[in-house]
Amino acid sequence: MSTFTLDTATSRATPSPVPGKRMTVPSLKGRKQDGRTEQPIVMLTAYTMRMAQLLDPHCDLLLVGDSLGQVIYGLPSTVPVTLEMMCAHGAAVVRGSWHALVAVDMPFGSYEGSPEQAFASAARLMKETGCAAVKLEGGEAMVPTVRFLADRGIPVIGHVGLTPQAVNTLGGYGARGRSEAEAAKILADARAVADAGAFAIVAEGVLEGIATEITRAVPVPVIGIGASAECDGQVLVTEDMLGLFERTPRFVKRYDDLAARIGQAVEAYAAEVRERRFPTTDQTYRPKPA
């Protein structure tokens, strides 16, 4: 197994082989014993090699989320994201990590048509990126697809509750499960996806009580986002928790304010350039003494 670390003597991203062992699907699934996970699963999104390098030592699972549509490309939703985008970013994250299991989102339109379509898309993602798992959205309707993939050796993470790819049907990104019928549907979705062979499930944007009930109801780890501290793990969009955007979703805790710090650094750089105080002799090349 290899990791990719910075070698500043040569380039910004020169691979340096280091012995190590990645997290595996069985090891993550096995965290949950008798309905409880003693050591919660730490999961964050990553879209680039460098971010993967920084997150990898601290995470069990890195998700190359289709949220890259908004975070990286400035798209209005995840719907326009393509399989090519996911392949490119997934490969970068795998190259930048060695410890965490890397999972890649299957983008909208790449798996809903049929189990066979889903297998072709998932196989391409795994071949081109080196990832260990894929994630797809949907509940009971996706059961045949989840089972088809799992039976053919493709580890699947399910995704229930608020499913961003269905934003046009849902009418927005509000919390799900406020009615009894919707709450029952989300719970049934989670059970169905777990029974079909998903090794973990993301529960997004659901009322706390529903997330707790799902966690207790299924034998596989449930990873929450805008859900409950009682889930078997947590995931956030890294750029949100680092404070890189002005708007912070209600369920996000900002662990830093990188946007402000980056702005201050660039302001200082711009001032030095305009005043001809950068570069100095420390940053320029001069003839060597004879």
Disulfide bonds with the S-S distance in Angstrom:
none
